Structures are given as structure tokens and as C-alpha cells.
Amino acid sequence: MRITDRFPSESRTDEQTDTEERVSDRLLNLIDILFGLVLVEGPLAYRSILTAHGHRNLPVVIALLLIVYTAVRSFVDWHVLMEYAPYQIMTEESRKLRLLCEPVRLRTLELWRLYLDFLIVAIYSLMLLRAHVLLDDQAAGLRFLMWTFPALFVLYLLWGALYRQATGPQQFNKRLLLLALLGSCALAIAYTVVWDKHTLAGHGTLRNVGFLLGEAGLMACYRSRNWLQQRTITEARPPLTGPEV
């Protein structure tokens, strides 16, 4: 998913590098705070299930664990990647977008990457809010939630395409993401068909448990494979290496 062509790198002074890293650290801290709020929001919003008993809470427990797991693993993987490619918001180096006639500066592309980070964190929070329906009705429809996971994988793909502009193409394997996207779309389509045709209408709780477990299995498989592939990140060229000579 290559969206730009790279121009020769611009020279960089030590002072510029230090300033760039400080700006990136401040932005990382801001997103860390947002991640923390999302992780706190879950236990607070779902605290009623912690004191309840019985299997009727199974769908909401699975949904909560799935969303929190997705957010936590995203947080960990994101921090690993950001160690090798912090934001370069102040870099004027140009990239040539294939869909545009005029080159786009790296600082603009990095700003898009920052926006995507904010959007992804917001979606995790939205997922927690949309799953609230399970607190009142364990058989409630989850079509919106099921379609949110494919949307997340699309955003991961876009983020990876922007990330490569700072680090090069060698460490970003989009095949795994595409397979995860297809699998998540298949689950969302299947859930939509089952819901629209009132299949398992008398077993709504079982339906929700089954599809949530399917999505959880897919997410766990994707994250574990992605974790193994990240060893190739160490071979990437760090973009902020000081002045070029």
C-alpha cells in the first residue's frame, strides 16, 4: 500500500533532531493519556457486571475483554513502532503522492498519522460505549460493533502506509493486515445476515457469544503474528540519526 515516492533525505542538525524528538514525545504523552482514559472507562462503565453472578453476563464480559485486549495490544504495538519512527511534525522533506500533482511535505503526512492515532483511540472508546446495550439485553444486536473491527483494520492499513514514509518499506507487512481485514469482514457479514434473517432469534445470547469469541480469536491470532513480525523493525533505518554528511 505505497502512497508516496520518496525524495532524497534532507540534512538535519543535532538541534533540529532534538527539537523533533521533544515535540514527538509531547504528542506521544497526549495519546498515552487518551489511551489511559479509554482503559479506565471500561471498568467504570461496566462495573455492574463485577458484582453480578450467572452466565447471563457472559456476552458483555467477552465484549469488554475483547475491546480492552484490542486497545492494550494496540497501545503496546504502537509504542514499539513509534520507538523507531517518532513523529516528524517539523520535517520539511517532501514526498510525492501518486494521486496528487504536487509533492506533500513529510510534516503534513506525519500530521495525518497523528490524526489517525487520535481517531483509532476514539474508536476504542466508541466500541465500549456501543457495547453498553449488552448490559440491559445480552441478546441485543451488535452489528455496529462487529463492523467496527473491519474499520479498525482499514485504519491500521492507512497508518502503516503513512508510517513507511518515515522508516522505509522493509518492516511493514500488509499481507497479515489484509487477511485480518478479510476475516473480520466475513464475521461482520455473517453476523448481519444472521441478524437480518432472524436466525437463532431464540438464542440471541448464544449468537452474540459465538461471534464475539470468533472476533476475539481473530484479533488474538493477528496480534500474536504481528508481534512475531516486529523483530524486522530492528533492521529499519532510524530516521532521526543526527546530521548527514
Backbone torsions as a table, in degrees:
resi	resn	phi	psi	omega
1	MET	NA	69.7	-175.9
2	ARG	-91.6	118.8	-176.2
3	ILE	-105.7	-12.8	-179.8
4	THR	-141.0	163.8	170.0
5	ASP	-107.3	143.7	-175.1
6	ARG	-89.6	138.0	171.7
7	PHE	-94.1	165.6	175.3
8	PRO	-56.4	141.3	-176.7
9	SER	-67.3	144.9	176.9
10	GLU	-84.0	155.4	175.9
11	SER	-71.3	153.9	-175.7
12	ARG	-140.8	132.5	178.2
13	THR	-87.5	164.5	177.2
14	ASP	-60.9	-39.2	-179.1
15	GLU	-65.6	-41.1	177.2
16	GLN	-63.4	-40.7	179.1
17	THR	-63.3	-45.1	179.8
18	ASP	-63.2	-42.0	179.2
19	THR	-63.6	-43.7	179.4
20	GLU	-59.6	-43.9	-178.9
21	GLU	-66.6	-37.6	178.4
22	ARG	-65.4	-42.9	178.1
23	VAL	-62.7	-44.6	179.4
24	SER	-61.2	-42.0	179.9
25	ASP	-61.6	-39.9	179.3
26	ARG	-64.9	-41.1	178.6
27	LEU	-67.4	-39.5	176.5
28	LEU	-61.4	-41.6	179.3
29	ASN	-62.4	-38.4	178.7
30	LEU	-63.3	-45.0	179.7
31	ILE	-69.0	-33.7	174.9
32	ASP	-58.5	-41.8	178.7
33	ILE	-62.5	-42.2	179.3
34	LEU	-64.9	-41.0	175.3
35	PHE	-59.3	-43.5	-179.8
36	GLY	-61.5	-40.9	178.3
37	LEU	-62.7	-38.9	178.3
38	VAL	-63.5	-43.5	-177.8
39	LEU	-69.5	-28.7	175.9
40	VAL	-78.2	-33.5	-177.9
41	GLU	-59.9	-37.6	-178.0
42	GLY	-59.4	-60.3	179.7
43	PRO	-57.9	-36.2	-179.2
44	LEU	-68.7	-44.6	-177.1
45	ALA	-72.5	-26.8	-176.4
46	TYR	-110.4	21.3	-175.3
47	ARG	-63.7	-21.3	-179.1
48	SER	-65.1	-28.7	-178.2
49	ILE	-76.8	-16.7	-178.8
50	LEU	-72.0	-23.7	-179.5
51	THR	-104.3	-5.9	-179.6
52	ALA	-87.9	162.9	-179.7
53	HIS	-130.1	158.1	175.3
54	GLY	104.7	163.1	-175.5
55	HIS	-74.6	-12.0	-176.7
56	ARG	-64.0	-18.3	179.1
57	ASN	-90.6	3.1	-174.6
58	LEU	-59.2	-46.8	-179.1
59	PRO	-60.2	-42.9	-177.4
60	VAL	-70.6	-33.1	176.6
61	VAL	-65.4	-44.8	179.5
62	ILE	-63.5	-43.1	179.7
63	ALA	-62.0	-43.7	-179.7
64	LEU	-63.4	-46.9	-180.0
65	LEU	-63.4	-39.7	179.7
66	LEU	-62.7	-46.4	-177.5
67	ILE	-68.0	-44.2	179.7
68	VAL	-64.9	-41.4	177.6
69	TYR	-60.8	-44.6	179.3
70	THR	-60.2	-43.8	-179.1
71	ALA	-67.5	-42.7	-178.2
72	VAL	-65.6	-47.5	-179.8
73	ARG	-66.3	-34.9	174.9
74	SER	-62.9	-42.0	178.8
75	PHE	-61.0	-45.1	-178.5
76	VAL	-66.4	-50.6	-178.7
77	ASP	-62.6	-38.6	179.4
78	TRP	-62.9	-42.3	179.9
79	HIS	-66.5	-37.6	177.2
80	VAL	-60.6	-46.6	-179.4
81	LEU	-66.4	-38.3	-177.6
82	MET	-69.1	-20.5	175.5
83	GLU	-63.8	-30.4	-177.6
84	TYR	-98.5	-12.8	179.2
85	ALA	-148.9	72.0	175.3
86	PRO	-63.4	163.5	179.3
87	TYR	-59.1	139.1	176.7
88	GLN	-116.9	58.8	-174.5
89	ILE	-63.9	-22.4	-175.5
90	MET	-104.7	10.7	-176.6
91	THR	-90.1	125.4	-176.6
92	GLU	-88.9	-5.2	-178.5
93	GLU	-54.3	140.1	-172.9
94	SER	-96.4	151.5	171.5
95	ARG	-128.9	142.8	-178.6
96	LYS	-98.3	111.5	177.5
97	LEU	-77.1	135.9	-178.1
98	ARG	-67.5	-29.9	-176.2
99	LEU	-89.4	-5.7	-178.8
100	LEU	-123.2	151.8	179.9
101	CYS	-77.7	-35.7	-175.5
102	GLU	-94.5	141.8	175.2
103	PRO	-62.9	155.4	178.6
104	VAL	-118.2	133.9	-179.5
105	ARG	-70.2	148.8	-179.0
106	LEU	-59.8	-35.1	179.6
107	ARG	-60.0	-33.2	177.3
108	THR	-70.9	-44.0	177.6
109	LEU	-62.5	-38.7	178.3
110	GLU	-67.5	-32.6	175.2
111	LEU	-66.8	-38.4	174.9
112	TRP	-61.7	-40.5	178.9
113	ARG	-63.2	-39.5	177.4
114	LEU	-63.5	-43.1	177.6
115	TYR	-59.7	-40.8	178.5
116	LEU	-62.8	-38.4	177.6
117	ASP	-61.3	-44.5	176.9
118	PHE	-62.2	-41.9	-178.6
119	LEU	-64.8	-42.6	-179.6
120	ILE	-63.1	-43.5	177.5
121	VAL	-63.1	-40.4	178.3
122	ALA	-62.1	-36.5	179.4
123	ILE	-66.7	-37.9	176.3
124	TYR	-59.4	-41.8	178.1
125	SER	-65.7	-41.4	178.7
126	LEU	-62.8	-39.0	178.7
127	MET	-60.5	-41.7	177.5
128	LEU	-62.5	-40.5	-179.7
129	LEU	-67.9	-41.4	-178.4
130	ARG	-69.2	-26.8	178.9
131	ALA	-78.7	-3.9	178.8
132	HIS	-60.1	-25.8	-177.8
133	VAL	-59.6	-25.3	-179.2
134	LEU	-71.3	-19.3	178.3
135	LEU	-66.9	-33.2	179.9
136	ASP	-95.8	-29.4	-176.7
137	ASP	-145.7	107.8	-177.4
138	GLN	-66.5	-17.0	179.9
139	ALA	-101.5	12.4	-177.8
140	ALA	-62.7	153.9	-179.8
141	GLY	-68.7	139.5	-177.4
142	LEU	-123.3	28.3	-177.2
143	ARG	-61.1	-43.6	179.9
144	PHE	-60.4	-45.4	-179.4
145	LEU	-63.6	-41.9	-178.7
146	MET	-65.4	-33.7	179.0
147	TRP	-81.2	-14.4	177.9
148	THR	-68.9	-32.1	-179.0
149	PHE	-66.5	-45.1	173.2
150	PRO	-59.6	-36.9	178.1
151	ALA	-61.7	-38.5	177.7
152	LEU	-62.0	-44.2	-179.4
153	PHE	-64.5	-34.7	175.6
154	VAL	-63.7	-42.2	178.2
155	LEU	-65.9	-36.8	176.0
156	TYR	-61.2	-40.5	178.9
157	LEU	-63.2	-45.3	178.9
158	LEU	-63.4	-42.3	179.1
159	TRP	-61.7	-43.2	179.1
160	GLY	-62.5	-37.8	178.6
161	ALA	-64.1	-39.5	177.2
162	LEU	-71.9	-37.5	-179.8
163	TYR	-60.3	-35.8	-178.4
164	ARG	-65.1	-21.3	179.8
165	GLN	-67.5	-22.5	178.9
166	ALA	-95.3	-24.6	-171.6
167	THR	-118.7	-14.4	-174.0
168	GLY	95.8	167.5	-171.6
169	PRO	-85.2	-6.0	-166.0
170	GLN	-72.6	-23.6	-171.8
171	GLN	-102.9	-3.2	-175.6
172	PHE	-106.1	108.1	-180.0
173	ASN	-100.6	105.8	-176.1
174	LYS	-84.5	-10.0	-177.9
175	ARG	-63.3	-42.3	179.3
176	LEU	-62.4	-42.3	178.5
177	LEU	-63.6	-41.3	179.2
178	LEU	-63.8	-41.1	177.6
179	LEU	-64.5	-42.0	177.8
180	ALA	-64.2	-39.1	177.8
181	LEU	-62.1	-45.7	179.2
182	LEU	-62.6	-43.0	178.6
183	GLY	-63.6	-41.1	179.5
184	SER	-68.3	-38.2	175.9
185	CYS	-63.0	-40.3	179.0
186	ALA	-61.7	-42.6	177.8
187	LEU	-65.0	-41.9	-179.9
188	ALA	-65.4	-41.3	178.2
189	ILE	-64.6	-44.7	179.3
190	ALA	-60.7	-42.8	179.6
191	TYR	-64.1	-41.8	179.8
192	THR	-61.6	-43.1	179.3
193	VAL	-64.6	-45.4	179.6
194	VAL	-61.2	-40.8	-179.3
195	TRP	-69.3	-46.8	-176.7
196	ASP	-65.6	-33.6	-178.8
197	LYS	-91.2	5.1	178.0
198	HIS	57.9	29.9	174.0
199	THR	-69.1	139.7	-177.0
200	LEU	58.4	31.9	-178.1
201	ALA	-59.0	-32.1	-179.9
202	GLY	-87.9	0.4	-178.9
203	HIS	-132.8	51.1	-176.3
204	GLY	-62.0	-37.4	179.2
205	THR	-64.3	-43.6	178.2
206	LEU	-63.1	-39.2	178.3
207	ARG	-60.8	-48.5	-179.1
208	ASN	-64.2	-41.3	178.9
209	VAL	-61.1	-44.8	-178.3
210	GLY	-61.8	-47.4	-177.8
211	PHE	-71.8	-36.8	177.2
212	LEU	-64.8	-39.9	176.9
213	LEU	-65.5	-37.4	176.9
214	GLY	-62.5	-43.6	178.3
215	GLU	-67.3	-37.5	178.7
216	ALA	-64.4	-41.5	177.5
217	GLY	-63.2	-42.1	178.6
218	LEU	-63.8	-44.4	-179.0
219	MET	-65.6	-41.6	179.7
220	ALA	-63.9	-40.9	178.7
221	CYS	-64.2	-45.0	179.7
222	TYR	-61.9	-46.6	-177.1
223	ARG	-65.5	-38.6	-180.0
224	SER	-67.1	-42.0	177.6
225	ARG	-66.8	-39.6	179.0
226	ASN	-63.9	-36.6	179.1
227	TRP	-64.6	-40.5	178.8
228	LEU	-66.9	-36.4	-177.7
229	GLN	-73.4	-17.5	-175.3
230	GLN	-71.3	-8.4	176.3
231	ARG	-64.8	-22.6	177.7
232	THR	-72.4	-14.9	178.6
233	ILE	-61.4	-32.1	-177.2
234	THR	-64.2	-17.8	179.0
235	GLU	-88.3	-5.7	-178.6
236	ALA	-72.3	150.1	177.5
237	ARG	-81.6	116.8	177.3
238	PRO	-60.1	130.6	-175.4
239	PRO	-76.1	-22.9	-176.7
240	LEU	-108.1	79.8	-173.3
241	THR	-110.1	9.6	-178.6
242	GLY	97.0	-172.7	-175.1
243	PRO	-68.5	143.5	176.3
244	GLU	-92.8	145.1	-179.2
245	VAL	-123.0	NA	NA
